[in-house]
């Protein structure tokens, strides 16, 4: 298999994200050069204690993609107005400030795991509005 792929993109399953993600990847000149892994909440789904089996599934997929496609980078894209962020929030009040903290906590957890498992790979994380 040809190994000219650049990254894996981790995204949420929310359909509102897809056109924006395609646009982001096109602007990065990565169209057709990345594998895609979509799961509820993106990084929230794979770092939450509530969904430990999702984390395992993600890392298995990332490992396979790195072997088969030769990727050396993970681009994690979360979004505001995320249903899983609302579910995971333990506060009655839920707003963008609280949601941002939830996403950044998840990014921190992902970065810690990623740098341990793949110290020579690159990691990019961002939150988009939908």
Residue frames relative to the residue before (quaternion, step in Angstrom):
aa qw qx qy qz dx dy dz
X 1.0000 0.0000 0.0000 0.0000 0.00 0.00 0.00
X 0.5170 -0.6493 0.4740 0.2941 3.53 -1.02 0.87
X 0.1871 -0.8087 0.5516 0.0815 3.59 -0.85 0.93
X 0.3317 0.7461 -0.5161 0.2588 3.57 0.60 1.11
X 0.4142 0.6992 -0.4756 0.3366 3.55 1.20 0.51
X 0.3995 -0.7689 0.4667 0.1772 3.55 -1.09 0.72
X 0.8324 -0.0162 0.1042 0.5441 3.58 0.90 -0.90
X 0.3113 -0.6330 0.6400 0.3045 3.47 -1.44 -0.05
X 0.2202 -0.7489 0.6119 0.1275 3.53 -1.05 0.84
X 0.1808 -0.7626 0.6173 0.0683 3.54 -0.82 1.11
X 0.0676 0.8133 -0.5694 0.0987 3.58 -0.61 1.14
X 0.5516 -0.5615 0.5008 0.3601 3.49 -1.42 0.11
X 0.5509 -0.6244 0.4505 0.3220 3.55 -1.23 0.48
X 0.4413 0.7161 -0.4483 0.3024 3.60 1.26 -0.22
X 0.4404 -0.7289 0.4573 0.2562 3.62 -0.59 1.11
X 0.5735 0.6057 -0.3824 0.3974 3.61 1.16 -0.47
X 0.6498 0.5528 -0.3067 0.4220 3.59 1.18 -0.50
X 0.5917 0.6749 -0.3586 0.2566 3.54 0.98 -0.86
X 0.6742 0.4798 -0.3128 0.4663 3.63 0.83 -0.86
X 0.6444 0.5177 -0.3176 0.4646 3.58 1.02 -0.81
X 0.6561 0.5058 -0.3154 0.4629 3.58 0.94 -0.85
X 0.6248 0.5250 -0.3349 0.4711 3.58 0.99 -0.80
X 0.6578 0.5110 -0.3003 0.4647 3.58 0.98 -0.85
X 0.6334 0.5273 -0.3206 0.4668 3.59 0.98 -0.87
X 0.6913 0.4757 -0.2819 0.4652 3.57 0.87 -0.95
X 0.6155 0.5312 -0.3403 0.4724 3.59 1.07 -0.69
X 0.6612 0.5073 -0.2984 0.4651 3.60 0.97 -0.87
X 0.6728 0.4625 -0.2824 0.5037 3.58 1.18 -0.59
X 0.3948 -0.7287 0.4494 0.3335 3.57 1.39 -0.05
X 0.4808 0.6700 -0.4240 0.3742 3.55 1.05 0.85
X 0.3184 0.7533 -0.5208 0.2447 3.61 1.19 0.22
X 0.8348 0.1466 -0.1412 0.5115 3.56 -0.82 1.03
X 0.6828 0.4791 -0.2780 0.4764 3.59 1.28 0.11
X 0.6992 0.4051 -0.2834 0.5164 3.57 1.15 0.52
X 0.3639 -0.6607 0.5974 0.2723 3.51 -1.27 0.44
X 0.2892 -0.7769 0.5458 0.1221 3.54 -1.16 0.62
X 0.0239 -0.7647 0.6439 0.0020 3.54 -1.02 0.90
X 0.0297 -0.8062 0.5902 -0.0286 3.58 -0.52 1.21
X 0.1160 0.7671 -0.6190 0.1223 3.53 -0.92 1.02
X 0.6415 -0.5346 0.3685 0.4085 3.58 -1.07 0.63
X 0.8443 0.1738 -0.1477 0.4849 3.56 -0.82 1.05
X 0.3408 -0.7446 0.5044 0.2738 3.60 1.23 -0.13
X 0.8377 -0.0113 0.0104 0.5459 3.65 -0.57 -1.04
X 0.5721 0.5917 -0.3865 0.4163 3.61 1.13 -0.55
X 0.6720 0.5195 -0.2905 0.4406 3.56 0.98 -0.86
X 0.7565 0.3904 -0.2226 0.4752 3.58 0.99 -0.74
X 0.7090 0.4158 -0.2785 0.4968 3.62 1.22 -0.10
X 0.5408 0.6325 -0.4003 0.3837 3.60 1.24 -0.17
X 0.5014 -0.6440 0.4932 0.3009 3.56 -1.06 0.79
X 0.5943 0.5992 -0.3482 0.4081 3.59 1.22 -0.48
X 0.7878 0.2571 -0.1113 0.5485 3.59 1.20 -0.51
X 0.0166 0.8579 -0.5130 0.0232 3.59 0.87 0.95
X 0.6472 0.5244 -0.3362 0.4394 3.60 1.00 -0.72
X 0.5877 0.5680 -0.3731 0.4390 3.61 1.16 -0.52
X 0.6081 0.5604 -0.3462 0.4430 3.57 1.06 -0.77
X 0.6614 0.5125 -0.2989 0.4588 3.57 0.91 -0.94
X 0.6477 0.5162 -0.3121 0.4654 3.58 0.95 -0.89
X 0.6458 0.5200 -0.3249 0.4549 3.59 0.94 -0.85
X 0.7057 0.4679 -0.2899 0.4460 3.61 0.73 -1.03
X 0.6019 0.5379 -0.3570 0.4700 3.58 1.08 -0.62
X 0.6710 0.4891 -0.2936 0.4737 3.59 0.92 -0.90
X 0.6428 0.5150 -0.3337 0.4585 3.59 0.94 -0.79
X 0.6451 0.5266 -0.3157 0.4549 3.56 0.96 -0.87
X 0.6600 0.5005 -0.3035 0.4709 3.58 0.92 -0.90
X 0.6673 0.4989 -0.3061 0.4606 3.59 0.90 -0.88
X 0.6441 0.5095 -0.3354 0.4615 3.59 0.99 -0.73
X 0.6741 0.4888 -0.2916 0.4708 3.58 1.05 -0.73
X 0.7441 0.4161 -0.2253 0.4717 3.57 0.81 -1.01
X 0.7952 0.3257 -0.1447 0.4905 3.56 0.85 -0.99
X 0.4146 -0.7430 0.4431 0.2824 3.58 1.24 -0.21
X 0.3049 0.7720 -0.5093 0.2273 3.59 1.15 0.49
X 0.1432 -0.7898 0.5934 0.0607 3.56 -1.18 0.64
X 0.7260 0.3671 -0.2066 0.5436 3.57 1.28 0.31
X 0.1672 -0.7402 0.6417 0.1115 3.52 -1.22 0.68
X 0.0991 -0.7591 0.6420 0.0426 3.54 -0.92 0.99
X 0.0946 -0.8067 0.5833 0.0043 3.57 -0.42 1.26
X 0.0374 -0.8072 0.5884 -0.0264 3.55 -0.71 1.12
X 0.0969 -0.7671 0.6340 0.0139 3.54 -0.65 1.22
X 0.2114 -0.7819 0.5676 0.1475 3.58 -1.25 0.11
X 0.5188 -0.6066 0.5055 0.3275 3.52 -1.29 0.50
X 0.7658 0.2807 -0.2791 0.5068 3.54 -1.27 0.55
X 0.2798 0.7822 -0.4924 0.2598 3.54 1.08 0.88
X 0.4589 -0.7069 0.4745 0.2541 3.56 -0.75 1.07
X 0.6634 0.4962 -0.3199 0.4598 3.60 0.97 -0.77
X 0.5969 0.5476 -0.3663 0.4578 3.61 1.05 -0.65
X 0.6418 0.5130 -0.3163 0.4742 3.59 1.00 -0.80
X 0.6551 0.5135 -0.3096 0.4596 3.58 0.97 -0.85
X 0.7151 0.4634 -0.2516 0.4590 3.59 0.97 -0.88
X 0.5623 0.6050 -0.3887 0.4082 3.58 1.18 -0.46
X 0.2671 -0.7778 0.5514 0.1402 3.54 -0.89 0.93
X 0.5676 0.5957 -0.3730 0.4287 3.55 1.30 0.13
X 0.5278 -0.6189 0.4762 0.3340 3.57 -1.13 0.69
X 0.7040 0.3867 -0.2287 0.5500 3.52 1.03 -0.88
X 0.0021 0.7851 -0.6191 0.0171 3.57 -0.89 0.90
X 0.1315 0.7817 -0.5966 0.1252 3.55 -0.68 1.12
X 0.7499 -0.4163 0.2707 0.4372 3.56 -1.31 0.10
X 0.6249 0.5435 -0.3393 0.4461 3.60 1.04 -0.74
X 0.6636 0.4836 -0.2899 0.4917 3.58 0.95 -0.90
X 0.6542 0.5184 -0.3125 0.4535 3.55 0.94 -0.90
X 0.6274 0.5429 -0.3343 0.4471 3.59 0.98 -0.83
X 0.6377 0.5226 -0.3183 0.4679 3.60 1.00 -0.83
X 0.6374 0.5270 -0.3216 0.4611 3.59 0.99 -0.84
X 0.6671 0.4928 -0.2998 0.4715 3.59 0.93 -0.91
X 0.6941 0.4803 -0.2931 0.4490 3.60 0.85 -0.91
X 0.5888 0.5398 -0.3671 0.4767 3.60 1.11 -0.56
X 0.6535 0.5095 -0.2972 0.4744 3.55 0.99 -0.87
X 0.6303 0.5282 -0.3288 0.4644 3.59 1.00 -0.81
X 0.6422 0.5295 -0.3153 0.4559 3.57 0.99 -0.86
X 0.6608 0.4991 -0.2971 0.4753 3.59 0.97 -0.87
X 0.6480 0.5102 -0.3165 0.4687 3.58 0.96 -0.84
X 0.6495 0.5284 -0.3192 0.4439 3.57 0.89 -0.92
X 0.6412 0.5292 -0.3166 0.4567 3.58 0.98 -0.86
X 0.6885 0.4680 -0.2757 0.4805 3.60 0.86 -0.96
X 0.6713 0.5239 -0.2968 0.4322 3.54 0.89 -1.00
X 0.6914 0.4806 -0.2927 0.4531 3.59 0.85 -0.92
X 0.6162 0.5234 -0.3439 0.4776 3.60 1.16 -0.51
X 0.7365 0.4367 -0.2245 0.4653 3.56 0.86 -1.02
X 0.8113 0.1157 -0.0040 0.5731 3.58 1.01 -0.86
X 0.0586 -0.8665 0.4946 0.0346 3.61 0.60 1.11
X 0.7109 0.4446 -0.2662 0.4755 3.63 1.11 -0.52
X 0.5857 0.5799 -0.3653 0.4327 3.59 1.28 -0.11
X 0.4388 -0.6783 0.5239 0.2700 3.56 -1.30 0.38
X 0.1474 -0.7685 0.6194 0.0630 3.52 -1.23 0.66
X 0.0398 -0.7673 0.6399 -0.0118 3.53 -0.93 1.01
X 0.0086 -0.8039 0.5945 -0.0169 3.61 -0.90 0.88
X 0.1026 0.7934 -0.5951 0.0761 3.53 -1.04 0.80
X 0.2807 -0.7115 0.6160 0.1887 3.52 -1.34 0.43
X 0.1416 -0.7918 0.5901 0.0689 3.55 -0.89 0.95
X 0.4140 -0.6498 0.5653 0.2946 3.54 -1.29 0.32
X 0.1923 -0.7820 0.5811 0.1175 3.56 -1.08 0.69
